[in-house]
Amino acid sequence: MVKGKAIPAAAAPAAEMARAGTMGEAARAAPFITGFMNKGGVVDVDRVANAFRMSKAQLAQTVGLGHASVSKTARRVAPKAQTRVTEMLEIISRVRDWAGGEAQAMAWYRAQPIPALDGRTPEALVKAGRAHAVREYLDHIALGGFA
């Protein structure tokens, strides 16, 4: 319940995040994301894949890229590959506290449909280049809005 109103089960994690309060979301996400970067400031896809116990092919699929985009050294640093992986990490970072950890946040990212976003999962939205919609949704929830 949030402020005396029942919330759907699918929205419960989002409501939990809203109750927990937020500080600057970018500030909270930054240390998590920089933990996956090399000294040159490039997200290391090998570190990301290892951290989430997935192959590079699975990581590519999770962010909507071709296998070559995360396998070939020159393509890993391409803006599209870096952007997609960074977007996924930002979303995971923002939900991991209320989800119960990184593994649970990844499970939410991959499988939880968001009713306010036509029932699409965060993964599907990032694949479609609409990570901004997930960020706006999370901002809305963090400010006390309904899921």
C-alpha positions in Angstrom: 0.0 0.0 0.0 1.2 3.5 -0.8 -0.5 6.3 1.1 -3.5 4.1 1.8 -4.0 3.0 -1.8 -3.4 -0.6 -3.0 -0.9 -0.9 -5.8 -0.7 -3.7 -8.4 1.9 -6.4 -7.6 3.9 -5.5 -10.7 4.3 -2.0 -9.4 5.3 -3.0 -5.9 9.1 -2.8 -6.5 8.7 0.7 -8.0 6.6 1.8 -5.0 9.2 0.4 -2.7 11.8 2.6 -4.5 9.6 5.6 -4.1 9.2 5.0 -0.4 13.0 4.6 0.0 13.5 8.1 -1.4 16.2 9.1 -3.8 19.2 11.2 -4.0 20.6 12.4 -7.3 20.0 9.4 -9.5 23.0 10.2 -11.7 25.2 10.5 -8.7 24.0 7.1 -7.4 24.4 5.4 -10.8 27.9 6.8 -11.6 30.0 4.7 -9.2 28.3 1.5 -10.3 28.8 2.3 -13.9 32.4 3.5 -13.5 33.1 0.1 -11.9 32.7 -1.4 -15.3 34.9 1.1 -17.1 38.5 0.7 -18.1 41.1 3.4 -17.4 40.2 5.1 -20.7 36.6 5.6 -19.6 35.2 2.9 -21.9 32.7 0.3 -20.6 34.4 -3.0 -20.6 31.8 -5.5 -22.0 33.8 -8.4 -20.6 33.4 -7.1 -17.1 29.7 -6.5 -17.6 29.2 -10.0 -19.0 31.2 -11.6 -16.2 29.4 -9.6 -13.5 26.0 -10.7 -14.7 27.2 -14.3 -15.5 26.3 -14.2 -19.1 28.2 -14.7 -22.3 29.0 -11.8 -24.6 26.3 -13.1 -27.0 23.7 -13.0 -24.2 24.8 -9.5 -23.3 24.5 -8.4 -26.9 21.0 -9.8 -27.1 20.1 -8.2 -23.8 20.9 -4.7 -25.1 19.7 -5.3 -28.6 23.1 -5.5 -30.4 24.6 -8.0 -32.7 27.2 -10.4 -31.3 30.0 -8.7 -33.3 29.2 -5.4 -31.5 30.4 -6.8 -28.2 32.9 -9.4 -29.5 35.1 -7.4 -31.9 37.4 -5.0 -30.1 36.9 -2.1 -32.5 33.1 -2.4 -32.3 32.9 -2.6 -28.5 34.0 1.0 -28.2 31.6 2.2 -30.9 29.1 4.8 -29.6 26.0 2.6 -30.2 27.5 -0.3 -28.2 28.8 1.9 -25.4 25.4 3.7 -25.2 23.3 0.6 -25.0 25.5 -1.1 -22.4 25.7 2.1 -20.4 21.9 2.5 -20.5 21.4 -1.0 -19.3 23.9 -0.4 -16.4 22.2 2.8 -15.5 18.8 1.2 -15.2 20.2 -1.8 -13.2 22.0 0.7 -10.9 18.8 2.7 -10.3 16.7 -0.4 -9.3 19.2 -2.7 -7.6 18.7 -1.4 -4.1 15.0 -2.0 -4.0 15.2 -5.1 -6.2 17.4 -6.8 -3.7 20.7 -6.8 -5.6 22.2 -6.8 -9.0 21.0 -10.2 -10.0 17.4 -9.4 -9.0 17.7 -6.0 -10.8 18.8 -7.8 -14.0 15.8 -10.2 -13.6 13.5 -7.2 -13.3 15.1 -5.5 -16.3 14.7 -8.6 -18.5 11.3 -9.8 -17.4 9.1 -7.2 -15.6 6.5 -5.6 -17.9 5.8 -2.0 -17.1 2.1 -1.3 -17.5 2.6 2.4 -18.0 4.9 1.7 -21.0 2.5 -0.6 -22.9 3.5 -3.6 -20.9 7.0 -3.7 -22.4 10.0 -4.7 -20.3 12.9 -2.4 -19.7 15.0 -4.7 -21.8 12.6 -4.4 -24.8 12.6 -0.6 -24.4 16.4 -0.4 -24.4 16.6 -2.7 -27.4 14.2 -0.3 -29.2 16.4 2.7 -28.3 13.8 3.9 -25.8 15.9 3.8 -22.6 14.8 7.4 -21.9 11.2 6.1 -21.4 12.4 3.7 -18.7 14.5 6.5 -17.0 11.4 8.8 -17.1 9.3 6.1 -15.6 11.8 5.5 -12.8 12.0 9.3 -12.2 8.2 9.5 -12.0 8.1 6.6 -9.5 11.0 8.1 -7.5 9.0 11.3 -7.1 6.1 9.5 -5.7 4.1 8.9 -8.9 2.0 5.9 -9.4 3.3 3.0 -11.5 
